[in-house]
Amino acid sequence: MEKLHNGQFAQVHYTGKLVDGTVFDSSEGRQPLEFQVGGGQVIPGFDQAVQGMEVNEEKKITLSSDEAYGPVRDDLKKDFPKDMLGGQEVTEGQELWFKSPQGPVPGKILDLKSDTFTVDFNHPLAGKDLEFSIKLVGISNAPTQAQGCSCSSAGADSCGDSSCGGGSGAGGCGSSGCGC
């Protein structure tokens, strides 16, 4: 049987869970997630885990936060002047979309003060160890599915809209839409 290697496209079904068993994303009921192995389209540990797999092979993996979305970074928590909201009412914990040179990015409001607000641009799964059940269902040398948009969480600089759509918390590991 053919083994999956760098440069090929993997089609996988998966379920992602936190270590406490909470499911945060799954391809169940959807088409398989497709990505180019080694192409940086999914989190590093997921990409490495599928390399060498054969079609219909299944495996369970546990990834440290360093192999997934990385640690929570304080430099991704930013203060903004409240007048930037243009009078829009917001609450702590609310997600807003910000414009950046890489496109729209989500940020979660951490704190509201009289003249400023603090936004966390860390991925919601940053700092968390993750478990995945993976089944490789296909290997190809070219994409077999339409590709979605691309989003980044770096360099957000102003409030924006949600034109990229709301991906699930998994981001690069199988969210529908853009994977934010």
Secondary structure, DSSP 8 states (H G I E B T S, - for coil): --B--TTSEEEEEEEEEETTS-EEEE-TTS--EEEETTTTSS-HHHHHHHTT-BTT-EEEEEE-GGGTT----GGGEEEEEGGGGTT----TT-EEEEE-TTS-EEEEEEEE-SSEEEEE-S-TTTT--EEEEEEEEEEESS--S--------S---EEE--TT----TTTTTT-STT--
